[in-house]
C-alpha cells in the first residue's frame, strides 16, 4: 500500500546563480526605510531583526554599509538598567532572545564594552531555575531556546561559569526524545528549531557526547523532501530557514554528508527574489531578512565560497569568533 505523500513544493525553472549584490542591496534598503509597513509592524522583534540583517551583511562582507553608530546606540538604550537584560526595542520588556541577539551584534562590531556586561550576566543568572532550565524573562516561560540563549550569551561574554552548566546540560538531555530529537520541554514533540537550540547549547557546554548522533542524524535527514528543501517536522512544507536549523545541527554532529547537498542548494536558490533581492521561505513568497540570513548561512555551510564561513553553533561569521578566541568542540 502506498504511503501518505509528504507535503512539498514544486520548484520553478530558475538560474542556479546566487544574487549576492541584490541581497546586500535588499538588506540595506530594509534598514533605511523605517516607514515601511513591514518594518513598523515588526518592532516587537526589532533586535533580532537587526541581528539577522547585520549578520547577513557580514557573511556577504558588506557590514561596512550599515549604520554602526546608530545600532550601538539603540542597543545601549534597550538595556534595562534594573535587570540588566536587553529588550527587542525601546519601551519593551527585556528577554533572553533579544539579549543574545544584542550580544551577537555587539560582537560583530567588537563593541561589547558599550553595555553593562555584568548586568547581562546577572540577568541570565537570575533566570536559571533549580532544575537547570531557564525562564525567558520575568514572566516565567520555560523553553529549550532559552537554555541556548543563556549559554550562548555567556560564552560570548566569557562568563559561562556564572550559571550551573552541568544542571543546564541535564535539563537539555531530559528534553531528548525516542527519535533522537529534542523538544521545547521534556515530553514535547521533536522540532528542528529546538534540535538546533539543544545541540547548540550542548556544544557550548562541551557536552555534545550526550547526543545520540546517528539517531538524531537520521531524524534530521528525514526532514529533506523530494524538492530538496527541509522541513521542521514530519508532514510540513519545506522552508529555507530549516536550511539553517537542520544543517547546523547536522554539522555539529558530523552528519552533514547524510543529505543531498545539490538538491538543497537548488531549493535555496529558488527562494531568491531576482528583482528585489532577499530570500523567502518558499519559492514565490515574500522575502524577509530572517529567511535571507538563514538562506545565506545554509549556503555557507554547504560550501559556497562567495559567502564567509559561518559558525554552526552561533550563526555568526567564523572570523568574528576567531577574533575573540571563541571555539567550540564539535563531533
Secondary structure, DSSP 8 states (H G I E B T S, - for coil): -------------------HHHHHHHHHHHHH-TTSHHHHHTGGGHHHHHHHHHHHHHHTT-GGGS-HHHHHHHHHHHB-TTT--BBSSTTS-B-HHHHHHHHHHHHHTT-GGGS-HHHHHHHHHHHB-TTS-BBSSTT--B-HHHHHHHHHHHHHHT-GGGS-HHHHHHHHHHTB-TTS-B-SSTT----HHHHHHHHHHHHHTT-GGGS-HHHHHHHHHTTB-TTS-B-SSTT----TTHHHHHHHHHHHTT-GGGS-HHHHHHHHHHTB-TTT--EESSTTS-EEHHHHHHHHHHHHHTT-TTS--B-TTTSSBHHHHHHTT------
